[in-house]
């Protein structure tokens, strides 16, 4: 396992030499050797970090596990690959975006355009076994992603951390609220979105905070995907 993006490699490279990460790498290797399918593809495991360098991070959205269906996960929390049905939680995020900022559903669930603007979409666990949700929990990923959050919390100021649901809120409990904006609310899942996710205004609040610091706000409006090259992420 290796992060190719230079700023994250510098910040996190020593983690890979620690016993817990060596054990995690061995676990993943043994699962692969046993013929199990693991999502996302190996080259996308650290895609959230590789798509958004440390100094570019403006907003962090914390998820839990990658999607465990074929063709879905590509390393960004809540995002799916082009051509895949938009999952229910992301559909509700789009509904809130439309209510909050007038942003329209782009017709896909590929959130790469947010990552390129500084939205770090970080799952707590970075791999999963196909059709077996949560199979890679408590194997070491949580400790690694806690370190990612710690690096951002301590080394930078003025980041928006969006924590939806109890799991994300617990994971982000140590974030310094004097240095960063922490937005908490119910998860956008259909099971909980009606408890206050709808109407939370987190997207506009994030932009207002960034603008107040003299940073460019996030353009949450994703472009539709129109060509095969775009669908493959080549354009």
SULPENOR-V136704 format. One record per helix or strand. SS is the DSSP state (~ for helix, > for strand). FROM is the first residue (numbers start at 1). LEN is the number of residues. If there is no record, write none. Layout:
SS_FROM_LEN + SS_FROM_LEN
This chain:
~_6_12 + ~_19_15 + >_38_2 + ~_42_3 + ~_47_5 + ~_54_3 + >_59_5 + ~_88_14 + ~_112_4 + >_119_5 + >_128_2 + >_132_1 + ~_141_15 + >_160_5 + ~_165_7 + >_181_5 + ~_193_3 + ~_202_11 + ~_228_4
